[in-house]
Amino acid sequence: QVQLVESGGGLVQPGGSLNLSCAASTNIFRLNLMAWYRQAPGKQRELVAAYPRWGSRRYADSVQGRFVISRDTAKNMVYLQMNSLEPEDTAVYYCQAEMVVGSTTSNFWGQGTQVTVSS
């Protein structure tokens, strides 16, 4: 079982920045992947950014060039730096972790943190 706790959400004006944090209860090197998703009212949850244990980070087209996912392996933390925020970025942001043990893949989710972009 992996517990994830997000923080850093809030209200920001268009063009502003926020940095979301996700604390994992385990060594993140044990995880196949960590990612950020978001869900806006009335919409499906969508992938924002992913940081695989191996390979390149990837981003949704809508945030490419504005958002950066990073990690601190010593602290078991993953971050999402969000710049040039737009009202369309308003959503609940969730941290997700994928763990593979043998032939079993498990996904874990945080409780979410609200991001509101509004003037």
N, C-alpha and C positions, 0 to 999 in steps of 0.2 A: 504494500500500500504506500502510495506517495501522496503527501499533502502539499498543496500549492496555495500560497497566500499572496494575493495581489495588493498593491497599494499605489498611490500616486495619481489617481483620477481626480477630476474636479471640473470646475467651470473656467473656461478660457475664451478669450476673444478671438475672432478669426484672425489668422496670421500668427497667433501665439504658439507656444510650445508647452509640452508636458513630457515628463519622463515617468513611465510606468515601471514598477518593479514587481518581480515575482520571486518569492522565496520558496525553495524546494526543501522538503524534509529529508532528502537523500542526496548522496553524491551524484551530481548531474552527469558525471561520466558513465553512470549506470543506465542512463536514459538514452534511448535511440534518437530521440528528437524532442526539442522543446519549441513551442510555438505560441503565438498570440492570435486569437480569434476575436471577432467582434460581432455583436448582434444589435441591430437598430430596431426600433419598434416596427412591428409588422413585416420584418424581413428575416430571412434565414441567417443563421450564423455563418460567417465567412472567414476564411483564413486571411490574416493580415501579413504575418511574417513567420518564417520558420527557420530554426537553427538546428540542423542535423548534427549528430555527433561527428560524422564525417561528411565531407562534401560542402557545397556552397550554400550560403544563406539564400533564401528566396523571399520574394515580396509579391503582394498583390499589385497588379498594374496601377490601381488607384492610389497607392501610397509610395510607389517606387520613386526614389529621389527625395522623399520627404521624411520617411520613417527609417530608423536604423535599429535592428535587433542586435543585442550584444549579450555577453555572459561573463560572469566572474566565477570561475570554477572553484576558487578558494573559498568563496562565500556561498556557493550553491545558489546563485542568483542569476536571473535573466531579466533583461531590461528592454524596454521599447521607448526609444527617443523619438518623439513625434514633433515635427517642425511644420511650419506653414499650415497650421490646422485650418480646416474648412468646416462649415456647418454640416457637411455630409459625413464628416468623421464622427459625429455624435452617435454614441452607442455604448453599450456595456462591453467592456473589454475583458476577455478571459485568457488566462494562462493555461496552456495544455502541455502535458508531458506524455510521451509514449515510451513504454518499457517492453522490451522483448526478452522473455526468459524461455529458452528452448523454442518450442513451436507456438508459444502463447504470447500474444500481443495484448497489452493492457493500456488503456488510455485513462488519464487522470485529469481532472479539471479543478481550477480554483473557483472561488465564489463569485468572481467578477468585480470590476470596478467601473463606475460610471464616468464617462467622459462627455462633457457637454460643451459644444463650441457655439457660442452665441454672443452677439453684441448687446 
